[in-house]
Amino acid sequence: MDGFETALIWLDYAAVAVFGATGALAAARRKHDIVTFGFFAAVTGVGGGTLRDLLLGAPVVWVHQPAYLVACLLAAVAVWLFGAKRGRYRLLIWLDALGMAAYSVAGAAKAGALGAPALTAVVLGVLTATFGGIVRDVLADEPSVLLKREIYVTAALVGAATYVGLGMLGVGAAVAGLAGFGAALALRAGALVFGWSLPGFPGRASAED
């Protein structure tokens, strides 16, 4: 196992833990109990990776490596014990940005390692990075980020595409991974700080108007 593969495994665990923390923070906003904290953390943390593995026909990673679930549960306990009462939502969205950026690369990298074509790897990177957060918002009855006109899925797309594109150009996996992570995080941070968004559909709201 080379250095990048080792770093990718740690990145995967970090993304799972960070997304798990966002699930626990969503439970905290609803004042749920510790068991629900753990459930939200697990579903959010491994949701995107589960979808990726199922679509690839690969073994679902947390089924065979329960350490991923442990990372989610530890994140839930940490939020329960140390989660700030003030600024909790702000912390959630920034942790979500970090998890999204990490998973956009990790998801695309695993898809590529399993032989997926470049475009498929990019799409799976996006799904890995966004699906867990979507499920979290549905469970917590929070407005889904997909319904807001702020850049989120686009940031995941840029991160995954940057990683895959640089790899096709012969750039080393470690450099491509860092570039993909940085691109996704920078774009999402710009959306959070400066309100960046893509233009909306300019047509009429419905055909019956």
Disulfide bonds with the S-S distance in Angstrom:
none
